[in-house]
Amino acid sequence: MKKSIIAVVALMCAVSMLFAAPKAKKSKKAASGPIRIGIINNPPSESGYRAANVKDMEEVFSAAKGYEVKSFYSLKNDEQLNAAAQFITDGVDYILLSAAATDGWASTLKKAKKAGIKVFLFDRMINVSEDLYEAAVVSDMANQGDTAVAWLKAQNLKEYKVIHIQGAMGSDAQIGRTAALDKEFAAGTMKKVVQQTATWDEAEAKKIVESVINSKEDFNVIYAENDGMAKGAVAALDEAGITHGVNGKVVVMGFDCNKWALRELLAGNWNYDGQCSPFQAAVIENMIKTGKVPSKKVISEEKGFDAKKLTQADIDKYGLGD
């Protein structure tokens, strides 16, 4: 009987210890597991700049370096928003975003924040409260436009009759590169021959210039908001036998500084190219690894290049692609 009582007491003590033991906390992911990242970007086919930007992201956030990456590419804001919603559902740790348009992101980023997902903007800004993203590693698109237009005014042309070919409407790049030129149009210092979007597309830009040529309206400046559209515009000029570049009738301006575009400057076929740096991935990775955000907005250092001053060394150092 005594042995039975002792056994029962021992059993009760064991049960008591079992329920009193602290429960192990479950971590969101194993310490040794990959860092899960969702990247939302424009497609690499958009431009030489974008191809370099996508490649930079892929090289920095690779599986070999401990990242599990899902990427989504679109020029349409609603499609990007749907991708962001899916990344939130998937439970990624970070969302890296280069938005197709500046508006419409507040609600989605609020959901990401509620889910504990950290958001980094790259390349472009969007219209949301700063508390909805960790940091923005971006180009100053307005400064790019200001720099380009200041260069154009410094050419002291007798008149400025401008074909303005815009990028995707509502994007940070389009808004910034358009703003400075719009001020000149409004002030009457430059004439707007046509202002139309080609959505970064070379063929569409060619059509815009062909239409102006066929209308017989005079022009002497082409301000294209990326290199691809400038290339399309020049193709239309060449087919019509209209001279362009340093010693030509038409001033040609582009943006992004692809190597092939800078070679056009060096040859005197174009006049100006505005730099836009696509290399933001390493800066974001450093913030993720260290957990330190030195600044809410990190601006890439950029400048404009004049065909009369450009050197081969500049092309080697600043040119994108081959």
C-alpha positions as CSV (number, residue, x, y, z in Angstrom):
1,M,0.0,0.0,0.0
2,K,2.8,2.3,0.9
3,K,4.5,1.7,-2.4
4,S,1.3,2.5,-4.3
5,I,1.0,5.8,-2.5
6,I,4.6,6.7,-3.3
7,A,4.1,5.8,-7.0
8,V,0.9,8.0,-7.2
9,V,2.7,10.9,-5.7
10,A,5.7,10.6,-8.1
11,L,3.3,10.4,-11.0
12,M,1.5,13.6,-9.9
13,C,4.8,15.4,-9.5
14,A,5.9,14.4,-13.0
15,V,2.6,15.7,-14.4
16,S,2.9,18.9,-12.5
17,M,6.4,19.5,-13.8
18,L,5.3,18.8,-17.3
19,F,2.6,21.5,-17.2
20,A,4.8,24.0,-15.4
21,A,7.6,23.8,-17.9
22,P,7.8,26.9,-20.2
23,K,6.7,26.5,-23.7
24,A,9.3,27.1,-26.5
25,K,8.6,30.2,-28.6
26,K,8.1,29.7,-32.3
27,S,10.2,32.0,-34.4
28,K,8.8,33.5,-37.6
29,K,11.4,31.6,-39.5
30,A,14.4,29.4,-38.5
31,A,17.6,31.4,-37.8
32,S,19.3,29.4,-40.5
33,G,16.5,29.8,-43.1
34,P,16.7,32.1,-46.1
35,I,15.6,35.7,-46.0
36,R,12.4,35.9,-48.1
37,I,12.2,38.9,-50.5
38,G,9.5,39.9,-52.9
39,I,10.8,42.3,-55.7
40,I,8.3,44.4,-57.7
41,N,9.8,46.1,-60.7
42,N,9.3,47.2,-64.3
43,P,10.3,44.5,-66.8
44,P,13.9,44.4,-68.0
45,S,12.7,44.8,-71.6
46,E,11.5,48.4,-70.7
47,S,15.0,49.9,-71.3
48,G,18.7,49.4,-70.9
49,Y,18.5,51.1,-67.6
50,R,15.9,48.6,-66.4
51,A,17.9,45.6,-67.6
52,A,20.9,46.8,-65.6
53,N,18.7,47.5,-62.6
54,V,17.1,44.0,-62.7
55,K,20.6,42.4,-63.1
56,D,21.9,44.3,-60.1
57,M,19.0,43.1,-58.0
58,E,19.5,39.5,-59.1
59,E,23.2,39.5,-58.4
60,V,22.9,41.1,-54.9
61,F,19.8,39.1,-53.7
62,S,20.9,35.7,-54.8
63,A,20.2,32.2,-53.4
64,A,23.9,31.7,-52.9
65,K,23.9,34.7,-50.5
66,G,21.0,33.3,-48.4
67,Y,17.9,34.9,-50.1
68,E,14.7,33.4,-51.3
69,V,13.5,35.8,-53.9
70,K,10.2,36.1,-55.8
71,S,10.2,38.7,-58.6
72,F,7.3,40.3,-60.4
73,Y,7.6,42.6,-63.5
74,S,5.0,44.9,-64.9
75,L,4.5,48.4,-66.3
76,K,0.9,48.4,-65.0
77,N,0.3,49.7,-61.5
78,D,-2.7,47.5,-60.8
79,E,-0.8,44.4,-61.7
80,Q,2.0,45.4,-59.4
81,L,-0.5,46.0,-56.6
82,N,-1.9,42.5,-57.0
83,A,1.7,41.1,-56.8
84,A,2.3,43.0,-53.6
85,A,-0.9,41.6,-52.1
86,Q,0.3,38.1,-53.0
87,F,3.7,38.7,-51.5
88,I,2.0,39.8,-48.3
89,T,-0.1,36.6,-48.3
90,D,3.0,34.6,-48.9
91,G,4.6,36.1,-45.8
92,V,7.8,37.4,-47.3
93,D,10.1,39.3,-44.9
94,Y,10.8,42.2,-47.2
95,I,9.2,43.8,-50.2
96,L,11.4,45.8,-52.6
97,L,9.4,48.2,-54.8
98,S,9.9,50.2,-57.9
99,A,6.4,51.3,-58.6
100,A,4.9,51.8,-62.1
101,A,2.9,54.8,-60.8
102,T,3.3,57.1,-57.8
103,D,-0.3,56.8,-56.5
104,G,-2.4,54.0,-55.2
105,W,0.0,52.3,-52.8
106,A,-1.0,53.5,-49.3
107,S,-3.5,50.8,-48.5
108,T,-1.3,47.9,-49.7
109,L,1.7,49.2,-47.8
110,K,-0.4,49.6,-44.6
111,K,-1.3,45.9,-44.9
112,A,2.4,45.0,-45.3
113,K,3.3,47.0,-42.2
114,K,0.5,45.3,-40.2
115,A,1.9,41.9,-41.3
116,G,5.4,42.9,-40.1
117,I,6.8,43.1,-43.6
118,K,9.4,45.8,-44.2
119,V,9.2,47.7,-47.5
120,F,12.1,49.4,-49.3
121,L,11.5,51.7,-52.3
122,F,14.1,51.7,-55.0
123,D,14.6,53.7,-58.2
124,R,11.4,55.8,-57.7
125,M,9.4,57.5,-55.0
126,I,5.7,57.0,-54.4
127,N,3.0,59.1,-52.7
128,V,2.7,57.5,-49.3
129,S,3.5,58.4,-45.7
130,E,7.2,57.8,-44.8
131,D,6.2,55.5,-41.9
132,L,5.0,52.9,-44.5
133,Y,8.5,52.1,-45.8
134,E,11.9,51.6,-44.2
135,A,13.9,53.7,-46.7
136,A,13.9,54.8,-50.3
137,V,17.1,54.4,-52.4
138,V,16.2,56.4,-55.4
139,S,17.1,58.8,-58.1
140,D,16.2,62.5,-57.9
141,M,14.0,62.6,-61.0
142,A,13.1,66.3,-60.6
143,N,16.8,67.1,-60.4
144,Q,17.4,65.1,-63.5
145,G,14.9,67.2,-65.3
146,D,16.2,70.5,-63.8
147,T,19.8,69.6,-64.9
148,A,18.7,68.7,-68.4
149,V,16.7,71.8,-68.9
150,A,19.4,74.0,-67.4
151,W,21.8,72.5,-70.0
152,L,19.4,73.2,-72.8
153,K,18.9,76.8,-71.8
154,A,22.7,77.2,-71.6
155,Q,22.9,76.4,-75.4
156,N,21.4,79.9,-76.0
157,L,19.5,78.8,-79.1
158,K,17.7,81.6,-81.0
159,E,14.4,79.7,-80.4
160,Y,13.3,76.5,-78.7
161,K,10.7,74.4,-80.6
162,V,10.5,71.2,-78.7
163,I,9.2,67.7,-79.4
164,H,8.8,66.3,-75.9
165,I,8.5,62.5,-75.7
166,Q,7.4,61.4,-72.3
167,G,7.8,58.1,-70.4
168,A,5.0,56.1,-68.7
169,M,2.6,58.7,-67.4
170,G,2.3,59.0,-63.7
171,S,5.7,57.3,-63.0
172,D,8.2,59.2,-60.8
173,A,10.7,59.3,-63.7
174,Q,8.1,60.9,-66.1
175,I,6.9,63.4,-63.5
176,G,10.4,64.5,-62.6
177,R,11.8,64.7,-66.1
178,T,8.7,66.5,-67.4
179,A,8.3,69.2,-64.6
180,A,11.3,71.4,-65.5
181,L,10.3,71.5,-69.2
182,D,6.7,72.3,-68.4
183,K,7.9,75.4,-66.5
184,E,9.6,76.6,-69.6
185,F,6.5,76.0,-71.7
186,A,4.3,77.8,-69.2
187,A,6.8,80.7,-69.1
188,G,6.9,80.9,-72.9
189,T,10.6,80.6,-73.1
190,M,10.2,77.4,-75.1
191,K,7.5,76.3,-77.5
192,K,5.8,72.9,-77.1
193,V,5.5,71.5,-80.6
194,V,4.2,68.2,-79.2
195,Q,4.2,66.6,-75.8
196,Q,3.2,62.9,-75.9
197,T,4.0,59.7,-74.1
198,A,5.7,56.8,-75.9
199,T,5.7,54.8,-72.6
200,W,9.5,54.3,-72.9
201,D,9.1,52.5,-76.2
202,E,11.5,53.2,-79.1
203,A,9.0,52.4,-81.9
204,E,6.3,54.6,-80.4
205,A,8.8,57.5,-80.2
206,K,9.7,57.1,-83.8
207,K,6.0,57.3,-84.7
208,I,5.6,60.6,-82.7
209,V,8.5,62.2,-84.6
210,E,7.3,60.9,-87.9
211,S,3.9,62.5,-87.3
212,V,5.4,65.9,-86.6
213,I,7.7,65.7,-89.7
214,N,4.6,64.8,-91.8
215,S,2.7,67.7,-90.4
216,K,5.5,70.0,-91.7
217,E,5.7,71.8,-88.3
218,D,9.1,73.1,-87.5
219,F,11.2,71.9,-84.5
220,N,14.8,72.0,-83.4
221,V,14.9,70.1,-80.1
222,I,13.9,66.5,-79.2
223,Y,13.7,65.9,-75.4
224,A,13.1,62.2,-74.9
225,E,12.8,60.9,-71.4
226,N,14.9,57.8,-72.0
227,D,17.6,56.6,-74.4
228,G,15.4,54.2,-76.2
229,M,12.9,56.8,-77.2
230,A,15.7,59.2,-78.2
231,K,16.9,56.4,-80.5
232,G,13.5,56.0,-82.1
233,A,13.2,59.7,-82.6
234,V,16.6,59.9,-84.3
235,A,15.6,57.0,-86.6
236,A,12.7,59.1,-87.8
237,L,15.1,62.1,-88.4
238,D,17.5,59.9,-90.4
239,E,14.8,58.6,-92.6
240,A,13.6,62.1,-93.3
241,G,17.1,63.4,-94.0
242,I,17.0,65.8,-91.0
243,T,20.4,66.5,-89.5
244,H,20.9,66.2,-85.7
245,G,23.5,66.3,-83.0
246,V,26.5,68.7,-82.4
247,N,26.5,70.1,-86.0
248,G,22.9,69.3,-86.9
249,K,19.6,71.2,-87.0
250,V,18.0,69.2,-84.2
251,V,19.3,69.0,-80.6
252,V,18.8,65.4,-79.3
253,M,18.5,64.7,-75.6
254,G,18.1,61.4,-73.8
255,F,18.3,59.9,-70.3
256,D,19.9,56.8,-68.6
257,C,23.4,56.8,-70.1
258,N,23.5,53.4,-71.8
259,K,26.9,52.9,-73.3
260,W,25.5,52.8,-76.8
261,A,23.8,56.1,-76.2
262,L,26.9,57.7,-74.9
263,R,28.7,56.5,-78.0
264,E,26.2,58.5,-80.0
265,L,27.2,61.6,-78.0
266,L,30.8,60.9,-78.5
267,A,30.2,60.6,-82.3
268,G,28.4,63.9,-82.2
269,N,25.0,62.4,-83.2
270,W,23.3,63.3,-79.9
271,N,23.8,66.3,-77.7
272,Y,23.0,65.4,-74.1
273,D,22.3,62.4,-71.9
274,G,21.1,62.5,-68.3
275,Q,22.5,59.9,-65.9
276,C,20.2,57.7,-64.0
277,S,22.0,55.1,-61.7
278,P,20.4,51.7,-61.6
279,F,22.6,50.4,-58.7
280,Q,20.5,50.4,-55.5
281,A,20.6,46.8,-54.4
282,A,23.8,46.8,-52.4
283,V,22.7,49.8,-50.4
284,I,19.4,48.1,-49.5
285,E,21.1,44.9,-48.7
286,N,23.4,46.7,-46.2
287,M,20.4,48.1,-44.4
288,I,18.8,44.6,-44.2
289,K,22.0,43.0,-42.9
290,T,22.8,45.7,-40.4
291,G,19.3,46.7,-39.4
292,K,20.5,50.3,-39.6
293,V,18.9,52.9,-41.8
294,P,21.2,55.9,-42.0
295,S,18.6,58.0,-43.9
296,K,15.0,57.7,-44.9
297,K,15.9,58.8,-48.4
298,V,19.2,57.9,-50.1
299,I,19.7,59.8,-53.3
300,S,21.9,58.4,-56.0
301,E,24.6,60.8,-57.3
302,E,23.9,61.7,-60.9
303,K,24.8,64.2,-63.6
304,G,24.3,65.1,-67.2
305,F,26.7,64.6,-70.1
306,D,27.4,67.1,-72.9
307,A,28.6,65.6,-76.3
308,K,31.2,68.4,-76.6
309,K,32.8,67.4,-73.3
310,L,32.2,63.6,-73.1
311,T,35.3,61.3,-73.1
312,Q,35.7,57.6,-73.6
313,A,36.7,57.4,-70.0
314,D,33.3,58.7,-69.1
315,I,31.6,56.0,-71.2
316,D,33.8,53.3,-69.5
317,K,33.0,54.6,-66.0
318,Y,29.3,55.7,-66.3
319,G,27.9,53.8,-69.3
320,L,25.3,51.0,-68.7
321,G,25.4,47.7,-70.6
322,D,27.8,46.8,-73.4
